[in-house]
Amino acid sequence: MNTEPPGQYPFTRGIYPDMYRSRLWTMRQYAGFGTAEESNRRYRYLLSQGITGLSVAFDLPTQMGLDSDHPLAAGEVGRVGVAIGSLADMQRLFEGIELAAITTSMTINATAAILLSFYVLVARSQGADLRKISGTIQNDILKEYIARGTYIYPPRPAMRIITDLFAWASRELPEWNTISISGYHIREAGSTAIQEVAFTLADAIAYVSAAIQAGLDVDTFAPRLSFFFNSHNNFLEEIAKFRAARRLYAKIMRERFGARNPRSMMLRFHVQTAGSSLTAQQPDVNIVRVSLQALAAVLGGAQSLHTNAKDEALGLPTEDAARLALRTQQIIAHETGVTNTADPFGGSHHIERLTDEIERGAADYIQRIDALGGTLAAIEKGFIQNEIQNAAYAYQQSIERGEAIVVGVNKFQQAEAEPPATFRIDPELEKQQIARLRDLRASRDSSAVNTRLSALESAARSSDNLLPHILGCAEAYATVGEISDRLRAVFGEYHES
């Protein structure tokens, strides 16, 4: 049985001695759609309702390094997140929101360095002390090759951008979480709980190894690494999963990488409830699913939490549904009493056994990945992708056989009433965004933009840190697409075989 108290290595029972008794988790609601102004209004609304941290969703063109008027962006502008094409859009996104007073999480990967540069410039224009602003950039490109697909460059140059960001931010943004290593999308793609832990920590090993090979000391960047996990339906397994991930990560950082700073060994993580578990049938039932998933995240010791809205199997959440999702967190925090004890399930025979099993299973997977030559090699050989696909297929078969019950889908169905009202994006917003982008190109100093883009391309062909050059391009109002294209010219594009 685990006996060490919370706040001590290997942090099985939590990374802080008092956990939520001294500070609640950050309550975030992932949001972003349409234009910067539309999303700004939603952020202001959520702040008025009690969220304690912002979480920005970007549209697919922004994630893929495409400007809104690119032919491949047609029909996708502002659909699954907010369209951000330049510093001007980022300024509008955070208008009236003091960045020094709030933490912001940005779910962006291939273009993470560009969007972080925009954010830094907005914070600087507000007079914020950059050494004190805090937040998280997802910046986890490896899981894009594994499970999600919003990559641009081949893995090895993509890793260079990430390690450049680590090095730059350790000097310029010491309170910023430079990566959120994500198991969430791995689980959404169909992995098991053990696979989610294993493949997420295998990705972490690859990032830490790359940073050390680039000349960084582990204790200079590891304290700012963070993680992002899924909270799924198996309530007790999910609690044990978070405990096992914390313990295994602490051991990896101390024993494998020689970390000395305890903060380098602490697995700090954000949780989002399981989007893939939501059903279009009987959407009100999703409220129950989300509540239990959120409770498991809290009992597992999350530092930050997003609760999905009941209507997200049908579309982007309505304002009312987003508010109800936030209220779910607030009830857990203030009415249930579970925050009064660190690791309330610690010592339970079943929880401790599950924690041990998940740790052993994840460690075995990591050994197999090491034997293949590491995470990059395992991705290139398709090992990780195949393991997830096989798990997803097995689970879907169990649903179709009726062995796994999904309430309202393969059991306890009912005749559906009229579908609920859903959120719809005004198609005129795409036209507005494109017109604004073209006005920007016409009004900025084109010579300055081209000079800075050329300097970035030259830096990409050398070993210079790319972040100062990306920041310079952003400051001149170069667009996401223009900056990405200069890097494409040097690094090429990745195409899955």
N, C-alpha and C positions, 0 to 999 in steps of 0.2 A: 504493500500500500504506500502511496505517495505521502510523505510526512513533512516535507519542507514547507514553510509558510509562504503565503503570497509575497511577491516582491523579491524573492531570492532565486538564484540560479538553481535549476534550469527553468524557472518561471512557469511550471506546470499550472499552478493555481492562480496565475495572474502576474502582470509585470509590475504592479504597484502594491505595497502592503495594504493600503486601505481601499483600493479599487474605487468603487462608486460612492463610498462614504465621503470621500473628500472631493470628488469631481465626477459628474455624470459623463457618459459618452457624448460625443458631438452628434447632434441630431441634424442630419442632412436630408434633403429631398432632391434627388437627381432631376434636373429640369433644364430645358432649353428647346426652343422651336422657333421657326420663322426667322424674323430679323432680330437684331440686337435689341431694338426697342420693345418688341413683344416679350422677349425673354426677360428683359429688365423689369417689366411690369410684374411678371410671375415671381421673380426673385423678391421684389419689394413686398408682394403679397405674402409669400412664405415667411419672410422675416417678420412681418407684422403678426403672423400666427405662431411664432415661437421657435422657428428653426435656429440652430446655433452655429451653422456652417453652410456655405453655399456649395453646390455640386453642379458643374456645368456639363451639359450634353452638347456635343458638336455634331453638325450634319455630316453625311458621308463625304461630300466633296471636300470639306475642310479636313476631315480625317485622312483623305487620300491625296492631299496636296494638290487639289484642283480648284481653280477659281470658279465662281458661280456661273460665269458665262462660258465655261468649257463645254463642248458638246456632250461629254460623258456625264456632266452634272445635271443635264436637263431632267426635270421631274423630281430631283432629289434635293433641291435647295431648300433648306429649312425644314425638312421632313422628319428626320429622326433626331434632330438637335438644331441648335442655332447655327446660322451661317455666319462665319467670321472670315472675312477676306483680307483684312488689313488692320493696322493699329487703329484706324478710324472706327471700325466696327467694335473693337474691344473697348474703346473709350465710351461708346454709346451703351455697350452691354453693362458697364459698371457705373453709369452716370448716377450720382446721388448716393452711391454705396461706398463707404469709407473702407478701403482695403486694409488699412492698418488695424481696423477694429474687428475684423472677421477673418476666418480661415476659409480658403477656397480650394475645392478639389476639382481638377479638370481631367475629364476622361478623354485623353488624347494620346496617341502613341507615335505613329510615324512622323507626325508634324509637331511633336511635343515641344521641341526646342524653340520652334517658331512661336507657338501660342504662349509659352512661358515668357518669351521676349516681349510680346505685346503686353502681357500682364505686368511685367516689371516696369515697362515704360509708363503704363497707366498709374501704377503705384507711385513711381517717382514724380509724375506730374502732380499728384495729390500731396506731395511733400512727405510721403511715408519714408521711414528709415528702412532701407532694403535689408539691413542686417536683422531687422525684427519682424518683417512680414512673414506670415506662415501660411502654409497650405500644402497641397500635394499635386504633383503632375503624374499621371499614370505612367506614361513613358515605358511601358512594358511591351517591347516589340516581339519577344520570343513567343508569347502566347498568341500573337496574331498569326504566326506561321502554324501554330499548333491547332488553333480552335476558332479563329475569328475572321482573318483575312484582310484587315485593313493595313496592309504593309505597302511600302513603296520600293525600298532598296533591298538588295540581297542582305542576308543576315549579318555578314561580317562588317560591312561599312555601317549598317544600322547600329551595330554594337559600338562602333567608334563614336557615333554621335552621342550615344548614351553616356559613355565614359567621359567624353568631353564635357557633357552637361554636369556629371558628378564633380569633376575637377573644378569647373567654373563656379558652380553653386556653392561648393564647400568654402570658397573664398568670398563670394559676393552675397549669397543668400543662406547663411548658416542655419537659419531656422526652418528652411523649406525642405519638405520631403521630396527628394529628387526622383523617386520612382515608387510606384505602387504595384508590386509584383502580384499578378492577378491569377488566382485560382477560380474566380467567379465564372469567367467565360469557358474555362475548361470544364467546369461542372455543368454549365448550361449546354455545352456540346454533348453531354451524356456520360461523363466520367462517373466513377464511384467516389465515395468520400476518401478512400485511401488514395486513389489516383489523383484526386484534387490536391491533397497534401503533397504527395510525392512529386508531381510534375511542377507544382508551384515552387517547391523548395529546390528542385533541380534547376529551374530557371534562375532562382536566386544564386545558386552556386555558380552558374555561368556568368552572371553579372558581376559578382564579387571577384571571380577569377580574372575576368577581363579588366576590371579596374586595377587590380593588383599588378597584372601584366603591363598595364599602362603606366605604372610607377606610383600609384596612389597607396598610401598606408591604410590598412583596413579600418583603423580606428578614426581616420579622418572623414570617411564617407559612410561607414556602416550605421552610425547612429541615426542617419536620416533616411535609411531604407524603410519602406513600409509595405504593407500587404493588403490584399483585397480578396475576401473569401465570400462564398455563397453560403446561405443558410437554407437548407432544404427541409424536407418533410419529416425525416426520421429524427424525432426530437432528441432522444438520448444520444444517438450516434453523432448528431451535429455538435452537441455540447462536448463530447469526448474528442471530436475532431479538432476543435479549436485548442483544447488542452494539449493534445498530442503534437500539433503543429508547433506550438510554443516551445515545447520541451525539445523536440528534434532540432529545431532551428538553433536553439541555444547551444546544443551540443556541436552542431556543425560549425557554428561561428567560433567557438572556443577551441575545439579539437582539430578541426580541419584547417582553419584560417588563422589561428593564433590570436584572435581578438582578446584584448585585455580590458577594454572599457566595458563595464556591464551593459551600457546602453547599446553597444554593438551586438549584444546577444539577445536583446529584447525584441520579440516579434510583436510589433504594433500593427494592428489591422483594422480595416474598415470592412463592414459586412453589408451586403444587400440581400434582401430576401429573394427567393428563387423565382425569377420571371418565368422559367420553363414549367413551373408547377401550376401556374395560373390557367384557368379554364375560361373559354368563351361561354360555355354552358353554365348556367346558374352563377353569374359573376359575383353575386353577393357572398357566396360561399368562400370566395377568395379572401374576404376579410378575416375569416377564421384561420385559413392557411397562413396568411401573412402574420397574424398575431402570434401564432405558435412559433413560426420561424424567427420572428424578432425576439421572442422570449428566449429561445435557444441561443441566439447571438449574445444576448445580455448575460445569460447564465454561463456562457463560454468565455466572457471577458473581453468583448469587443471595445475598441476605443472610439468607434464612429459607426453610425448605422443609417441606412436608407431603407425605408419600408415601401414596398410597391403598392400602387393603388389598385383597387378592385377591378378597374376597367381596362387594365393594360394588356389583356389578351385581345381586346377589341380595337385599341388605338392609344394615342397619347392620353395621359390622365386629364380628366376635367379638373377644374379648380376645386370643386367640392370633394372629388375623390382624393386629390392630393392632400387636402386638409385632413380628411379622415385618416389617411395613412400616417400623417404626422401625429394626430391625436393618439394613435395606437402606441407610438413610442412614449408619448407623454404620460399615458396611463400606466405603462410598465414602469416608468421612472418614478412616478409620484403616488401611485395608488396600490401597488402590489406588495411592497416591502422587500422585493428581491435585491434591492440595492444596498440593504443594510448589512449584508454578509458577503465577503469575498469568497468566490468559488463555493457557492452553497451546496453543490453536489459532490464536492471533494470528499473522498473517503467512502463514498458509495461503492459497494463491491462491484456492481455492474458497470458503473462509470469508469472506475479504475481499470477494470478488465478491458473495456472497450478502448480506453486511452492507450493501453499497452498494445493492443492488437493493431490499432491504426498506426501507431508509431513503428511497430515492427514491419507492417506491410509497406509503409512508405519508405522505410530505410532499405528494404529489399529491392524496391523499384529503383531507388537511387543507385544502388550497387550495380544493377543491370544496365542503367544508363551510363555509369562510369565505364563499365566493361565495353560498351559500344563506342567509347571515345569521348563521352561527355554529351551535354545537352544539344549543342549545335549538330554534332554528328548524328545523334538520335533523331533529331528533327529531319535532317537531310535524308536519313534512311527510312523515314516514315514510321519509326517504331512508336513514338508517343501518339501520333495521330491514329494509328491502327488500333492501339490499345483502347483509346477513347471510343472509336467507332464500334469496336466489338462490344464494349460495355453498353453503349447506347442501343445497339441492336438487340442485345439480350434483354434489356429492360423493356423495350417496345414489344418484344415477343411475349414477355410476362404479362403485359397489359392486355394484349390481344387474346391470350389464353385465359384471362380472368384471374390470374394468380396475383397480380398487383392491382389493387382496386384504386381507381380514381373516381372519387365521388362526383356524380353527375355526368360522367363520361361513359364508363363501362359498368356502372352500377348506380342505383338510386337516381336514374334519369327522371325527368319530368318534362311535360309539354312546356315549351318555352313561350313566355308572354312576348309582347312587343319588345324588340331589342332596346336597351337603354340608350339614352342620348350619349353620343360620343364626341370627342374633341376633333375638330377638323381644321386643317391649315388652309387659310385663304390663298388660292393660287396666285392672286395678285402680288403677294409678298415676294415671290420669286422674281417677278418682273421689276419690282422696286429694288431688290437687292442687286440685280444685274445693272440697272440704270445707275445706281449709286456707285458701283464698282467702276463703271466706265467714266463717270464724272471725276472720280478720284484720279484715274490715270491721266485724264486731261488737265487736271489742275495742279498736280505735284511737279516737283523739279525732276524731270526725266533724266537729265544729265547726272544728277546726284544719285538717283536710283541705279542707273547703269554702272556708275563707278563702284558703288558698294556691292552690287551683284557680281561684278567682275572680280572684286577682291575676295568675295566669298568663294567663288569658283576656284580661284588660285589657291586659297587656303585649303580647300578640299583636296587639291592635287598635292598638297604638302602634308606635313604632320602638325601644322598649327591647330590650336584649339579653335573649333568652329563657332563657339558661342558668341565671342565678341563680334564676329563678322555677321552672324545672323541678327544680333541685336542692332548693328549698324544698318542693315537692310531694313529691318522693321521700323527703325527711327526715321528713315527716309520715305516711309509709306510704300515700300515694296510689298507685293501681295503674297499670300500663302503659295499660290501657284507659281509665281515668278521665282521665289526663293527655292521651292522644291524642284523646279525645273533645272536650276543651276546645279543642284546636287545630283539630279538625275543624269545630267551631262557627264558627271565624273563617275558616279557610282553605278549607273545603270538601274534597271528595274528588275524586281524579282518576279518570276513566273513559276508557279507550282508545276512540277513535272507530273 
